[in-house]
C-alpha cells in the first residue's frame, strides 16, 4: 500500500498519523476527565428596591369652585398637584363635550386644561381628570359674562393669565 508513495511522502503520512493519534488521545483525556464548572459570574446589582410613591394629591384648582366666573372664555383651568405628574398617564374629559388641550407646566406639577377654541358662556361644564389618582377629579364650573360696570375678578384673572 505504501509502495507507490515516495520516501518523502511516506514521512509526511507517518507524521500526520502520529499527529492524529496524539490528537485523539488528547481528546479522549479531555472528555473522560470531569472538569468542574466555572464559578458563576458575580453580578453586583444596585439597590433596585422600589418604594411605592404616593398618588399625587390635588392642591388647588383655578378658578376655584367658589368663583365660577371666567372673564376670558379662552382661559385655561389649572389643576395643581403636590408632586410631579405625567401627561401620558392622565385623561381629561369635558361634559358637555368641548375639545380641550391638556398640558403640564415646566415643573410638572400643574395640569392646564384649555378650551379649543373657547368655553361657551352660561354653559355648565364638568371636567373629569382620570389617571394615577386614587379617585378621579371632578371640577364643575360655568363661565358667565362679566356684567358691565363690574370687575367680576377680571384683575385677578388678568394677573393669572399673565403668569401663565
QUIMOBEL-V142685 format. One record per helix or strand. SS is the DSSP state (h for helix, s for strand). FROM is the first residue (numbers start at 0). LEN is the number of residues. If there is no record, write none. Layout:
SS_FROM_LEN / SS_FROM_LEN
//
This chain:
h_1_3 / h_6_26 / s_57_5 / s_76_5 / h_86_3 / s_90_5 / s_99_5 / s_109_6 / s_123_7 / s_136_6 / h_153_10
//
